[in-house]
Every structure is written in C-alpha cells, then in structure tokens.
Amino acid sequence: MLKKKWLAMFVICSFLGNFISSKASAETVFQAEKFPFKEMQVQIMPEFDYPEDWGSRDVPSLLVGMYGTITNKSGKDYDGKIEIPIPAKDKGFEANLVAEFPAENQPEVQLPYDIDKEKGIISWKPGKAIKNNQTYQFVIEYYTRTIDMRDQKNFTYQLKNNAGMDQLDVIFYSPMDAKNIQVEPQTANNTKSEYGEELYYYQYKDVKAKENLKFSFSYKKDGTESTMEAINKQESSSTQSTSGSTATDQVKKGTSTSNAKQPLIGVGAASIIGIALIIAGFLVYLGLKGHSPIGRRTSVKSTKQKNRSTKQTVGKKVNKTNNEEEKKELRKKLLTGKIDQDMYEEEMKKLI
C-alpha cells in the first residue's frame, strides 16, 4: 500500500514538473501580437552597395534596412528570441546584419541570428531581457537579387508585418543617375539627398497586423556603378570645400524640397550598410509631418535628441578599410563562437 502511495506521488510530481516546465518554456515563445511596433522605418535601396562576395555586377543588388522599435506588452519581462518576417525565399536572399541599440549615445551592437527559410523568419536573442512595457530597438539588413532587368529595371517589395505598427515609414532610395523613375502606389512625397539621389517616401499610422503593404519601383540606369561608389567619388572631391559644415548646416541650406517649416526626420542616407559605419558623415532630412527623427544609424539621434545639433561633420573621410576588415573579422569570430559577446563588444569599442 505504501509503495502505491509513493508511486502515485511520483507520478503527480512528474506531471506537475512537466507542466511547470512546459509553461515556463511557453512563456519565452515570441508572440508577435504582444510586441507591437511603436515605429518602423524601412529603407529600400536598389544598387546602393554590393557585398564583397556578390560576384557579377550584371546582377544588380537590392538592399533593405529595417529599423524597428517594439514594445513589450506581454505583461512580464521577456528574455526569449525576437522573430521578424523577412523574404528568406527571395532570389539571392542574403542576411547581412542584425543589431540592437542598447542605449542612447552608444553604437549598435551586432548579434548572432538564425534564419528559418520555410517560415520566412529571422530571429535573435537580445543582449538582455526586455522589461515589461519597455521598448527595444533593432536593425535588420539584407540583400536580394530580385531586380528584374527587362526593359526598365524593376522590383516589388512587400512588407510583411505580424504585429501592428503605430508608425511606419517606407523610403525608396533611387540609384544615383537613375532616370524614368516610377513608383506604385504613387506618392507626392519625394526629395533629394545632398548627393542628388531621388528619395520617395510613404508615411502610415496605425498599420494593422497582417496588412502586408506592397510597392513596386522601376527605373533606368546605365552602367553598374553603385550609389556608394558615386558618393565616394563626390566625397573625395568635395572634402576640402565642405569641411566645417555640419549636417544641421546642410539642412539650413535647404537640401529638402519639402516645406522647411515642417518637422524633420533623419535618415542615414550615406552609411555603409552591413557594418554600420558612417561613410559620408551627414544626414539627409525629410520633411514628414508629425514625425520626429527615427533613423537609427550610429550618427542618427533618437527622438529625445532631435533638437540637438549633430556632431557629425560633412566631408568625413571615407577610407576606413582597415577598421572595416577588423570589424568583419570580429563579427565572424562571434558568430563562429571563437569569442564571446563580452570580448566582441570590448574589441569593437577599440575600433569605433
């Protein structure tokens, strides 16, 4: 009889243990609806830059940067993985970067990530738990080979969102010297960067989950020179003449075609995508109504700093090849487990 009681107790304890364990595990599963976006900015850049292993320039690159701020509305602190939809099955899809912004006035921290091609999800674990009702900022960057070469170069972009978005901005950067640019849906919002790039942008509020907005973009462009290569040429020839101007000075000169009285939104238009280094040292400002700055590059200030003048100067030297290579090597070591996160962050600080 005593043996049966002990057996029953063992079965009950095992059941409760498994139940508690499965419940704890479930609590760390990412539920997109409980992490809505406070804001999201998507930058879509055809022929902006090419990875080193891209191969033939006969195939143009399409670079996409996603800068998001989510809020933990799960009711408790969350220490699991973040999951964001990406077009992993698109032709030539190549994830290039996942990083988080741990604090103001600090550079982004690159993180290891996983890709589920079947589900179309990129996931990673934040450096620390996201407190309940607190926000978390991140950036994702990837390339695809989805630009069609028939007649005009053209491609479509569809933003898949599994969570609602309070604020969404979608910005298309046309390649340098592109002509016959067409965007759908049509937008009256367009401006030019300091270097002459045509920028087209959309502003949305209260985007519902699964709304999945779709855009198309087409243009004509001769040659295979990337926008970054063209910018580098302009930078090298204008360094002396612009060396004392700040990004704020450039705004005052009227680089935007929109109303100068409107609030300004900062966009990191001239940065090396994938290694998060400022390449041109200035910001392109877009006049979007009702917005504070949300560009999330190292040089771009957070909304709390929108009235402070930037310290980045125009004409910053772009030849940082050595640092770039060292940072790439550090990231490879982190992803392959040769160094841990602490060592990675410590070494990265020395290169900033």
Disulfide bonds with the S-S distance in Angstrom:
none
